[in-house]
Amino acid sequence: MTDGNFVDYVKMHLTSGNGGKGSMHLLREKYNAKGGPDGGDGGRGGHIIVRGNQNLWTLFHFKLKRHYKAEHGGHGSSNRSTGADGADVYLDVPLGTVVRDKETNNVIFEITEHGEEKIVAKGGKGGRGNWHFKSSTNQTPRYAQPGIPGEEVDVILELKVLADVGLVGFPNAGKSTLLSVITSAKPKIGDYEFTTLKPNLGIVEYRDYKSFVMADIPGIIEGASEGKGLGHYFLRHIERNSTLLFLIPADSADISKEYDILLNELKKYNPEMLDKERFIAISKSDMLDDELKAEMRVELDKDLNVPYMFISSVAQEGIMELKDKLWEMLNN
């Protein structure tokens, strides 16, 4: 999937169907000139329904069409015949999609399971036919109910990537390279900041045919929680991950300080992020010899309160050990 095909935020205008009118029909037959009211009810207007689909990874299919309208309910007719219900419109979305009210930005609901269905705009009820209003004092009512109008709503569909492990780090920390080595994903890789502009997902194949999902999130910069850089565009994708893998390059000026900045941005965006399991992988460690690693460990053991590991994606050092550690954290 190319960057241009990954869409994780769309605004939509949705209109459900109106309910059909109830019928005012009076039965008139050859041998029953005054048969009384027999007008049927109107049909229900079509709903707009959001449905989870595990085969989708993006909201790209809504990029060109953002207005949807359901069918109106049919009108009631004679012989107490009820009008047909309007056809529902289904909007298939990837798992992890949040539906918000455009005006208030409040969450209406979230879709997290395959086949899960939620009505976002209800179709109007059909009106009752005149036979409902027959009584001893009004045996030939010549009125019926009109159908109830459908709903017209403006919503925002927002995708939060569902993954087991989220890669967190500054731009150019080596996240895309690690993802390409540890999974079969082929993210864009380059030696400059913000190579990754969209989240990338990959399946990590583990021992005994087991696997888990890892997401490479676009790099964080200081001030991202206030919208700097790519801002909220990517931070929301980290909310879904149960485990956070912080990737910090071995040539960083201060590994501990870099970790604190990353953690602070997550905390300012959503304090609940700090409840997730955390692990630090020090990337590009092939440039370090054993003596330098030993010196760094003394400092890191003193400054860091989270477990860490030296790895190199290019030299394939520590990759299997990293998989073992992540699997252990995911299944604790």
MOLIN-V655909 format. One record per backbone hydrogen bond with DSSP energy under -1.0 kcal/mol. NH is the residue of the N-H (numbers start at 1). CO is the residue of the C=O. If there is no record, write none. Layout:
nh:co
NH:CO
NH:CO
This chain:
nh:co
5:2
6:3
10:157
12:155
13:66
14:153
15:68
16:151
17:46
19:148
20:43
22:145
23:40
27:36
29:32
32:29
35:27
38:25
40:77
42:127
43:74
45:124
46:71
48:121
49:89
50:118
51:91
52:116
53:93
56:53
59:7
62:59
63:60
68:13
70:15
71:87
73:18
74:84
76:21
77:81
80:38
81:78
83:41
86:44
89:47
91:49
93:51
96:111
98:158
99:109
100:156
101:106
102:154
105:101
108:99
109:99
111:97
115:52
116:113
118:50
120:48
121:48
124:17
127:20
130:23
132:129
133:130
135:138
145:128
148:125
153:14
155:12
156:100
157:10
158:98
159:8
160:96
164:213
165:213
166:243
167:215
168:245
173:170
178:174
179:175
180:176
181:177
182:178
183:179
192:190
200:216
202:214
204:212
206:210
210:207
212:204
214:202
215:165
216:200
217:167
220:169
224:221
226:223
227:224
228:223
231:228
233:230
234:231
235:231
236:232
237:234
238:235
241:238
243:164
244:277
245:166
246:279
247:168
248:281
250:283
252:249
258:254
259:255
260:256
261:257
262:258
263:259
264:260
265:261
266:262
267:263
268:264
269:265
270:266
273:270
274:271
275:272
276:273
277:242
279:244
280:307
281:246
282:309
283:248
285:311
287:284
288:285
293:289
294:290
295:291
296:292
297:293
298:294
299:295
300:296
301:297
303:299
304:300
309:280
311:282
312:317
317:312
322:318
323:319
324:320
325:321
326:322
327:323
328:324
329:325
330:326
331:327
